[in-house]
Amino acid sequence: MRKIVIVTGGSRGIGAATAKLAAKAGYRVCIAYRHRETAAAEVIAAIDRDGGEAMAVPADVGREADVVRLFEAVDRRFGEATALVNNAGILERQMRVEEMDADRLTRVFNANVVGSFLCAREAVRRMSTRHGGHGGAIVNVSSVAARLGSPNEYIDYAASKAAIDTLTVGLAKEVAAEGVRVNAVRPGSIYTEIHASGGEPGRVDRVKARIPMQRGGEAEEIARAIVWLLSDEASYMTGSLVDVAGGL
Ligand code: NAP
């Protein structure tokens, strides 16, 4: 069976590294992105150059119609997805809880939580033997923030990642007997552009002294864990939350 993976937020950072590595591992790859068409095109071109097959779909995971359209585009071009990486995620400017308004909370929970639920739903509808599928694997990209709480920075983001952990544990049990494995990777502080959204592009270098390994991580170090969890090497793993965080 051909392996087909959808990587949300695949235009940059951890998602882009995961898309490229999955292509090398023999997956047909679809990346979803929100705005950055040029960045998405560069990922597709890199995969093409390496002899892989990839497509990009602009889709906001927080919008149900976009998610349905994303999965249908993959059905048509590659066939039904056999793997999903729920990677798209956002955080907003660092602040304390007493400064947060409802619009911000809605944006963060919509992109990070609603988006992951909707993509998982579409994946299960295709992969589960209950729906005539042949099984598959889902990896949710959570964060060590789920257990650290991110005080003074973004407790809303941390709480949204705690919801992702619960989605992982619950969905893993719900579909375990239907051929679908669901796991999460919880990265620590990784060099990507997400920290600029918090207002501190150099955040990883500020916090790295607190990391037991004394350094930030690279997107490829997260991608390797994600692609391994998708693979048959992890055939007896489901409902696991795998920290990739330099000991944090
Ligand atoms: P990033 O560099 O900011 O990239 C984010 C990606 O997500 C981009 O491809 C972006 O698309 C896409 N995206 C954002 N909102 C979206 C939406 N609503 N619909 C579809 N795509 C959307 O982020 P990153 O650091 O690689 O983070 C990836 C994941 O890892 C996130 O879930 C994040 O929470 C998690 N994580 C990161 C770290 C870290 O230190 N970097 C640590 C722990 C967990 P555009 O390019 O079009 O904007």
Residues whose N, C-alpha, C, O or C-beta is under 5 A from the ligand:
A	BS01	NAP	G9 G10 S11 R12 G13 I14 G15 A32 Y33 R34 H35 R36 A59 D60 V61 G62 N87 A88 G89 I90 A111 V141 S142 S143 P187 G188 S189 I190 T192 E193 I194
